[in-house]
Amino acid sequence: MKIGILGIQGAYHKHAEMLRSLGVEPLIIRYNAQLEEISALIIPGGESTAFSMQLSFRLDFEKVRDFALSHPVFGTCAGMIMLGKGDNDPRVRQLKLMDFTVLRNAYGAQTESFTAELDLTLNGEKSAFHGVFIRAPRIDSLGEKVKVLARHGTEPVMAEQGHFLAASFHPELSGDGRIHRYFIERITT
């Protein structure tokens, strides 16, 4: 099994390190043909407006969306914005795969980045997770089919819907592989 990581912008190399630590081969995706080599895709954090522009340059937006319709996709931070169906910036072209809306940079500017202990529920088990928030988006509204997996206080910060997974924060920077392992398990079951 290979998991692709969209490698046009953002901290994709940290996701690759996490996948390798869990025994999975990552493939940095920069071209359409590479989508045929992978079982799932991670859209990393970065800048959602840059992703929107690059997805009409190096990779075809519709090819990425078509891939996602039949394969698991995990979006973190800007990747979460890309998976959503509405945001507060008209420059962002979203894939509209998950039924939630987001507010870009809602937790503040780069200088207001922070870490926090989150309430995480994976496979019915509750635990804490150390979340890293960097210019993080905030989930504004959730559709009925979206399941919340993590909260920061009362705020939902991680959600799943069908074969899609999204997080406002950066689990690849935590040193804790539980969320990536959960995504891998979803691919193999």
Secondary structure, DSSP 8 states (H G I E B T S, - for coil): -EEEEE-SSSSHHHHHHHHHHTT-EEEEE-SGGGGGG-SEEEE-SS-HHHHHHHTTTTS-HHHHHHHHHHS-EEEETHHHHHHSSB-S-TT------SSEEEETTTT--GGG-EEEEEEEEETTEEEEEEEEESS--EEEEE-TT-EEEEEETTEEEEEEETTEEEESS-GGGTT--HHHHHHHHHHH-
